[in-house]
Amino acid sequence: MRQRSGLFVPLMVLAVLLCFVQGYLFRDFWFDEALTVLNFALSEPVSNIYFNYPIPNNHIVYTMMLRLWIELQPSSIDPVVWMRFLSVIFAGATLVLLYRLFRSQFGGALMLPVLTATAASVPFLVYATAVRGYMLSALLVTVALRFALDYARSGSGKTLVGYAVACFLTTGAIPSNLAALGGVVLYALPLCGNNFLRRRRFWILALTPVAMFLLFYLPLARQFLGVLQLGEGWDNGFAVLRAVLAAFLYSYAMLLIPATGSILAFDRDRYNWLWSARAMIWLLPVPAALLLPTAPFPRIFLPFFPLWALLLAGGIRDLSALNCRWRRRWQPAIWIGALTLATLGWGWTAQWPELRQAFSRRCGGAPSDDFFYGYYLRPNHVPSQTIAALQKRFPNGAPPVYMSFSADPWPLMFYSQLYGFAPGNYLFDGPRGPVPALPRGTLVIQRRGESAGELEKRFQCKLKPVLENENHEVRQVE
């Protein structure tokens, strides 16, 4: 099973990624993406990217890389597509590195169905095109894992330095990546030996992520503590776990039964039960979801995808080895080919909007779903069209514009700057407090179907319709 796959496997996986990613690449920005660009990536001077941490939306290491990427943008490419393509590169690099760094452990051909399932996964594709730091985090977790395994095996100082740098960048991208680095430690734990608690190598592995986290965020301690007090997330930790589990099952549905080989392998003679510590990686989301005062958003567990992929690859390897022992006419090529075709078939089926919407309803619905069919993934999310229509209606500039929170104000402001649309002022209820009044002539943008009567009652005014599309309704204060 350790046959050489040459370039076939990585090229096949990248082809799958590029085939499926097109359905996610050409979509409008949503709230967090526009906020990332306007408030953080375009900060002046550039050093402000690090020191500007009032909310957790600033994925600092990613934002710095995004700023450099923006500076390199060719004039012939749409800026939104260009910014999304940075995460596509990170996604492709993650898949290729998983193959290059771990093929000797699992066999290159055996990784083909697992990486194909990952490349065609809806949750993976959502963040492979997101202008956010989650896909960079998955890449950095992959690199940290390789260094962790090498250090646990050899104790080399060079690999420790690489591990420390990878942990520094991983936690600097998103602080919650500390949980994924906990998974890295668990994955490397068996290589530390049965008496790992007495070995300095294990404690260095376990404490390095914490040390690098503190090193990165201590200069931002006051802001970081303020971010913790914001309490952003979900009220129901069990709902978070259900969403994360659904994302995993949806992504790897065709591999769940073949991956049970790890369970069957327990019957082998002289099985070292320390290797079962890796199974605890599945449980890491539980304390974060159930013990924190506010459960985190499900999307913070996206960087676990490389670990999940490797755990599944280990199960398929074990089942394949057992089949080789049980069956004399075992045909590995047919087995791997069938699994790959099954994952491709499911990957294509899983893209159907009706199926994604069914899962979305059970994982937060359009406003909160992180993995399947959130509002920003639907065809009616077109803030750019709203701004284009207003620019056509007010070619010489518009009066002040009030935007409801449900109207997604940050993308509206982003596309205003992109299209050169210059209203007198932008008004929306935010951290600085609610808008006290709406002057006569102010344009009011609400999400389609949102009540205008509540605003009329609140501001003691009358609103007349101006325009509407499948995303927004625009009115003006009389």
N, C-alpha and C positions, 0 to 999 in steps of 0.2 A: 504493500500500500504506500510505500515511501518512494514511489516512482517520481522521476523528474517530470515536472509539468512545464518547464521552460517558461515562456512568456504567455502561454495559452490562458492559464487561470487568471492572472491579473488583467490581461486584455479583455477577456470574456466578462469579468466583473465590471470593469470600467465601461464596457459597451452597454451592459445592463443599466448601470447608473445613468449614463448619458441618454439612453433611450427613455427611461422613466422620468428623469428629472425635468424634462422639457415641459411637462404638465404643471410644474410648480415654479418655474423660473420667471415666467412672464405674468406676474401678479402685482397688484398695487401694494405699497407699504401699509403696514398696520401700526397701531399705536406705539409699541415698543421699538419697532424698527426706526420710525421717523424720529422718535425721541432720542434714540442712540445717535443718529446722525446729527440732528440739529443741536442738541444740548451738550454732546460729549465729543464726537469725532471731529467736529468742526471748531472745537474750542481754540481760542488764541490766548496766549501762546500754547504750543503743543504740550508743554509741561502741565497745563491745566487738566489734561486728560487724566493724569494720575491723581492730582489733588482735588479734583471735582467729584466727590462721592457722596452726594446728599441722598441718593436713592440707589437701590440695588440694580437698577437698569444699566449702570455703567459697568460693563464687563471689561475691565481696564486693559488687560493685555490684548484682548481682541480689538478693543476700540483703537488702541495705538496702531495695530496692524491695519485696521480699516482706514485710518487716516492716511497712512502711507499708500494704501491701495487707491484711495480717492485721488491722491496726487498723481498717480500713474494713469489715470483714466484717459483713453483715447477719445477724441471729440466725436468720432463716428459711432460710438456705442452708447446706447441708452444708459444713463447713469444708474438707474435702479437695477437693471440687468447686470451692469458691471459690478455693483456692490454685492449683489446676490452671488455672483460667480466666485467671489472669494471663498464663501462657504462651500461651494461645489468643489473647489480645489482641495479644501480641507477634508471633505468627505471622500474624494478619490484617494487622497494621500492616506487616510485612515485605512481604507480597504486594502490598498497596496501594501502598506506597512504590516497590517495583520497577516497578510500572506507571506511577505518577505521575512518577517521576524519570527514567525511561528510555524512555517511549513516543515521544518525539520522535526518539530515536536509532534505534529499531527499527520504529516504527509501532505504534500501540496495538492494532490487531486482531491483528497477528502475535504479540504477547505472550500472547494468550489461551490457545493450546494449551500454551505453556511454563508459565505460571502455574497453569493447570488441573492439569497433571501434577504440579507441586510441591505444590499443595494436597491432591491425592489420594494423595501418596506416603506409603507406610507409615513409612519412617524419619523423614520430616518430621512426620507426625502423632504419632509416639511422643514426640518432644520438643516438639511444640506443646501437649502436655498434661503435660509433666514439670515437677515442682517443682525445676527446675534452671536454670542460666543459659545453656543452649545456644541457646534461641530468642531471648532478649534479645541474645545475641552476633550471631546472624544479622541481626537488625534493625540493630544498631550497625554491622556491617560494610557493610550497604547504605548507611547514612548516610555513613560514612567514604568509601565509593567515590564517592558523588556529589560530596562536597567535594574529593576528590583529583582528579577529572576537571576540575572547575571551576578548581582552582588550577593544574593543569598547563596548562590552556588560557589562563588570564588572568594568573596570578601575583598575584591580588588578595590583599591582606593579610587581608580579612574571611574569605575562603574558607580561608585558611591557619589562622586561629583556629578556624574550625569544624572543619577537618580535625584539628587538634591535640586539641580537646575530644573529638571522636568517637574518636580513637585512645586517649586517656586512659581513657575509659569502656569501650572495647572490651577493652583489656588488663586493666582493673580488674575486668571481669566474669569473665574466665578468662585467665590468662597465656598459655596456648597459642594464644590468638587472634592472637598475633603472627604466626603462620604465615599466617592468613587475611589479615592486613594486608599481608603480603608479596605475596599475590595481588592486593590492591588496587593496590599500587605497579606490579606488572606490567601490570595492566589499564590504568593511566593512562600507562604508559611511552611509547606511540606519540605521545601529545600533547606530549611534551617535545622532539620533533624528532630528526633523525638524529644530531646531535652531542650527544645527551643527557648523555654523560659530562662534557662541558665546561660544562654549564649548571647554575647554582646551584639552579634550580627543581627539577631531578631529585633532587639530593642532599638538599634539604630534604624532598621527598616521601618519600625512602627512609629518612631518619634520624629523622623525626618519630615514627613508631611506637616506635622503640627508645627515644627520649628520653622519651616519655610512659610507656612501660613502666617505665623506671628511676625516673621521678618518682613513680609510684604505689607501687612496691614497695620503694624504698630505706628508708623508715621501718620496713619489715617484713623487712629484709635477713636478720637472723639466723633468723627463722622460715622465710623463703622458702628459705634454703639447707638448713635441716632438712627441708623438704618434698621438695627435690630428692634428698636422700639416702634417702628412703623407697623410691624405685625402683618406684612403682606403675605397672602396665601389663601388657603381654603379653610373653612370652618370645620370640615368633616375629614378627619384623617383617614377613615375607612374608604371614603370616596376617592381620595388620592391613591390609596393602594389599589383600589379597583381599576382606576384609570391606568396606572403603571402596569398592572398585570394584563389588562386588556391590550395595551400597546405591545407587550412582549408576545402574547398569544397570537395577536393579529399578524405580527411580523414573521413569526417562525412556526406557523401552524403546521406546515408540512414536515417539519423536522422534530416535532415533539416526541413522537413515538420512537423514531430511530435513535434519538438522543438518550433513551432509557438504558442504553448500553452501560452507562456508568453505574447504574443500580445493579445490573446483572454481574458486573465485574466484582462486586463485593464477595462473590462466592469463590474467587480465585484463592489458591493456596498462598499463604504468607501475605495476604493483602494488608498494606499499611494503612490503618484507619486515619492517620494524620492527613492523608490526601483528601479525606472527606471534609476537611475544614473549608475547602473551596465552596462547598454547598452553602456555607453561611453567607456567601455573597448575595444569594437570593433574598436573605432576610434583612439586609442592610437598610432598605427603604422603610422597614417597619418602625424602628425607634424614631426616625426622623418624622414620620407621618403621625405617630400616636403620642409621642412624649413631648414634642415641642408645643409651646402655647398656641401657636398658629401653624397648622400643617403647611408645608411648602407646596408651591405649584408642582404638578406632576412633571412638568418639563425639566425640572432640575435633575431628574434621574436619566435624562437622555445620554449623558456621558457613560452610563453603564453598558451601553450597547456593545463596545468591544469586549467587555468581560463576559457578557451573555453569549456573544458569538463564540468565544473560545471555550466556554463551558459546554455549549452544544457540540462544538467540534470534538471535544474530548469524549463525549457520550457516543457520537457516531463512530469515532475511532475504536472505542472499546467494543461496540456492537459488531463492527466490521471484523475485528480481531477474533471475536467469539465465533462469528459465522465462518471465518477461515478454518477454525478448529473443528466446527461441527459438520461442515459440508465440504466434501472433496471436490465437487464441481462448482465451487464458488467462483463467480465471475465479478471481480471488483469493478471493472469498467461499466458493466450493465447496471450494477447497484448505484454507482456514483452518477451515471447518466440519468437513471430514473429519478433519483432524488433531485437532481438539478432541474430536470424538466418539470417535476412536480412543483418546485419552488417558483419557477418561472410562470407556470400556469396560475398558481395562487397569486403571485405578484401582480399579474395582469388583472385577475378577477378582483383583487383587493382595491384596485383603483376606482372601481365603480362608485359614483357618487351616492347611489342609493344605499349601498353597503356601508360606506363610510359614515353617512348620515345616521344610519341605525346605531352604529357604535358611538357616534358623537352624542346622541341623545342620552346615552347611559353614562357618559363620561364628562358631564358638565354642560352639554348643549352648546349651541352656537356661541354664546358669550364667553364660555369658560373652557371649552374643549381644547386641549393642547396638542392632541396627536392625530385626529382623524379628519374633522371637517368643521373646524372653528370658523367663525364668521369671516375672518380674513382670508380663508381659502375658498370661499363661495363666489360664484360669478357676480353676485350683486354687490360685492365690495369693490366699489369703483370711485374712491374719493378724487382721483385724477379727472374723471369725467365731470364731476361737480365743479371743480375749479375751472376746467376748460370752458364749461357753459357759462360760468359767471364772468370769466375774462371776455367772452364774446359779447355778453350783455352789458358789461361795464368796461369798454376798451380803454377808457381814460382814467381808470382807478375807481374803486368802490368806496362806499361809506364804511364805517366800522362794521365788523362781522362778529356776531355772537355765535358760539358753537356749544351745543350741549355735549356732555361727556360721552353720551352714547353715539354721537355723531363722529367720534374718533378725531378730536381736534388736531393732534400732532401730524397725521398724514395730510390733513387739509392745509396746514401751514407749510409743510414740506413742499407740496405740489404748487402752492402759491409762489414760493421762492423759485421753484424750478421753472415755472411758466412765466415768471415776471409779472404776476398778478399782485397788485399793491393796494390792498384796502387801507382805509384810514387807521384802523387798529384791529387787533384781535382780542376778543373778550371770551373768557370761559371760566367756569368755577374750578378753582384749583387749590393747591396748598396755601396760597396767599389769601384765600377767602373767596366768598361768593361775589359775583358781580352785583353791585348795588342797584343799578338802573340801566335801562336801554334808551339811549337818545333817539329822537325821531329820525327815521330813515335807516336805522341800523338793520342790516341783514341778519336773519336768524336761520342757522342751519341745524336741522334735526335729522335723526335717523328716520327713514321712512316708516310710517306707522306710529311714531312717537306723538304724544298728545301736545297740540299747540295750546289747548285751553289752559293747561297748567301754567305755561309761561305768561299767557295773557293775564291770568289772575295774579300771578306773582309780581309782574312788572306794571300792572294796571295800564295795559295798552291793547291795541288791536293789531293783529297781524294779517297782512294780505299776501296771498300766494304769489310767488315770483317764478319758480320753476321746480321741477321734481324729476328724479330718475329712480332707478331701481334701488339706489343706495340712500339718497337723501331727499328731503323736502326743504326748500328754501322759501322763507317768507320775509316780509319787510315791515318794520314798525311804522304804523301810520301816524 
